[in-house]
Amino acid sequence: MTEFLKAIGIANPGGTGWLTVVFTFVVAWVVTWRFIPRVRQFALKVGWADQPNARRLNKEPLPNAGGLAIFAGVVAALVVATTLRPILIQEVQVQVLAILLGGSILVLVGFVDDQFGLPPLFRLLVQLLAALLLVAVDIRFHATFGTALDPLLGILLTLVWVIGITNAINLMDGVDGLAGGVAFITAMSLLAVSAQSPQWAAATLVLSALAGAALGFLRHNFHPSKIIMGDAGAYFFGYVLAATALLGSLKLTTAFSLVPTALFLLLPILDTTQVFVRRLLRGQNPMATPGKDHIHHQLLARGFSQRRATLTLWVITLLFNLLAMRVQGLSPLVIGVTALGTALLLGFTVWRKLRASWKEAAQPLRA
């Protein structure tokens, strides 16, 4: 077993130890999975729910506080990790704490926005502050184009990246299970990359917790959803994924240096880009109230069910991430193990609901 783990590069993933990674993942998964029903019950009681309207797909009030359970699962898992490997945490604590602090700020702002509504400019300013927090602890792009403006350019690209990905994940959260699945697949792929080097210990730790929380949430969020993550969860997923993708001390020597990193989150990037372009061509404000012009809305308009649209976009996300891992130089064995593990975990999570829907669809045929 040890030799196999060494062969695929995770005998000591990211310098953290594979037992720490596995336990962190499992704790985040269990805590999120078990905590969500209680959050859902309380949310319905106090009215923390999205009401049906012309833009939303739900036909009845749907609790939107899932982001709180996701955040709780990640924090609980990282606390367990500090107990298992306190020396490790001392080495990476500044970066981990910075990501958690920025993420917690966005969870709070997203939650308030979910329940009461906040001005877009205020949300943007908070996202900017959270991105600057990462820059302050050197989680950023490092431009080396040979000009005096390189440090400033690196910071600017970092701010655009973090704010852009944070909002892109939020904008994809329009179909049951989509944003959570995209976050899980991307976290697993980035985890495979970070496991290859001790310098990415912070990323390995955070990503294992994020992946576990995403999987635990999907157990309740795949169609028909019992709860949604809301802006709180989407902001948290987007921010943490954007931050961990930067933890490899990325050096930008050409414009194409951004491509390997962007490939991991290419679907949210493409979705947000095409929405902006379409709205500009129609003479609309790209930052206007969300409409039904995202990729998942287009699939639904073509007759896809929510489940089929979600599964289709999960597959596309996985393919982009496999390409990203290959561009990053990972071996075919590592890529294959990551793809298989990701697919099996997703299948295990959604299998019951898929089987129930197939049985329901087969009943009229038998009749």
C-alpha angles and dihedrals in degrees: 000000000000091000091051091051090050090050093056094041102250104099084112103008113208088340091292103104121249094249089059091050094049095046091047090052094047095047092050091048096048096043093049094043094048097039097052097073090056092046089049093051093049093044092055090048095053097034102253094152143114111249119220115264141153093280101043124076098215117102096201136029109299120198110244101190098095090114090070091058091046091052091046091051093052094046093047091050093050090049088055089049091055089054093049098043112016093163090056092052091051088057096050103022097111094057094040093048092047091053092046093047093050091044093049091052090053092046089055094046092044092050093050089048091050092054105032109009126244131214112265091234092056091050090049092051091051090049089051091053091048090051091049088053089062091049089052091061093042097256095141149094115287110213115207102176092133098252133118089243094060096106092048092046091051091052092047092051090048092053092048091047097049096043092042096051092043090057095038092060089047092052091052092057094096103104128052111272097359103110093037092051093047089050092049095049093046093046091052092050094047088046090057089053096045091048089067097070137038090221088072095056093124092051092048092052097046095042093052089054093044093049092050093049092048091052092048090050093049090060087072100028105055111104121316086042121206093191138005129218096235123200089306093064096036093051090048094050093046095046096047093046091049091048098046091048086062098049095093092079090250116212117206112204097157137014088258090063088083093060100081092052094043092052091070091061098027097126095056089043093051092044094052092043095052091048091053092047094047092050093047091051089051091050093247130137106262089212094052125121109305114268137186097275102104123112093257090052090052091052091050090050088055091058101267116147118232090256094049093047091050095047091047093053091044089057092048090049091050092050091051090049093049088053090048092052091050091050088050088059101252116156121253088247093057091045092049094049091048093049093047094046093047093048094047094049092048091046092050090051099050100029097099094053092045092050091049092051092048091051090048092050091049095053097078089049091055091047 
